[in-house]
Amino acid sequence: MVSFISALAISGLILGVAVLVVVLSVMNGFDREMRTRILTWVPHIQLTSADGVADWQIRAGQLASHPHVLSVSPFTQIEGLLVFRGKSEAVQLRGERTGEGRSVIDAPSVARPEPGRDEIWLPRLLAEKLGVEPGKQITFMTPRRDADAAGRSVGRTLPEIRVLTVGGLYSTRTALDNHVALVHIETASALANLKGRPQGLKVTVNDVFLARETGFQLLDQLPPQYYFIDWIQTHGNLYQAIQMSRKLVGLMVFLIVSIAAFNVVAMLVMTVVDKQGDIAVLKTLGADGADILRVFLIQGALIGLLGTLCGAGLGYAVAFFIPELIDAIERFFDVRFLNVDVYPIDFLPSDPRISDVLWVSALGWMLTMVATIYPALRAARVKPAEVLRYE
């Protein structure tokens, strides 16, 4: 029975530590994807003017001199409705120009740097909802109100309609696949009634957490009609939710590790009860309470070391392969655990870090050592006369 309880205690510690390492790796993966995938699509800073930016090359060169700015490029985005054979979906058309000949999206299937004048690139998920394929023509509609020379709205709001050819499909595997499509920047500017001017400038910074401070500094270099929006305003809640989830899930799994570590108490107490006769004999042979205390502390330390090392190794190995494992399970059972209608991405990321493994291992071992103190003290207080009275 003692051996069985010991095996259960060590197994619980191994599983607890492994689960904590895997959970931290997954939450690190969400944090990494937020920074590297979602924020690749979402502008760090958008500097916008209601009348468009006529001299965007000059303004871009002016802003690019800021020490925190990595790149500046023009963009225009417009909200509207895509219609194809009776099906319709709300969409945001985005026109961008990198200025460096690079593709505006990170998709291997896309070879051209930007869509043609009458082309539109659709996310694969959005194309499936509409039932459209590359080469087909699709209708985009957006409300448009005419303005006078002073910029005041005149007349009634009438729909602006443009027929575009689907030039290609892509997938970001993020929530943006539900509503963002790409067009040529001049096409987007024409639909927005900006007379060929881009709507604003998209700024990429070297530190995303300095985006707001950098935005105010850049705004001071521009005329009064400019305003800015940063990624914290558009996706800050998502990032905060990921961080809060990471802390809460980590806390819950930490409690599981704590319970597994304190199972060692029950195991060692049973060992003390089972070995009372042996402890009494050792004391009659000259061992004192400190010697017995040391024996059980070493036993608890070895159990904790074995459990945490095995758990950390198992968790680190699983964390490396969990994306492929989940993907295989989804294909085999034809299910989707993550959907971009609910979650920011449609796959389970993982980013195992040695630092997490080290502190989780140290935490598990220290909890085990704390749990060992009471059984060790109880063993040290065994009185040989009482134990051997009837021997």
Summary of the structure (lengths in Angstrom):
residues: 391
radius of gyration: 31.4
end to end distance: 23.0
largest distance: 109.7
contacts: 1280
relative contact order: 0.19
helix: 53%
strand: 21%
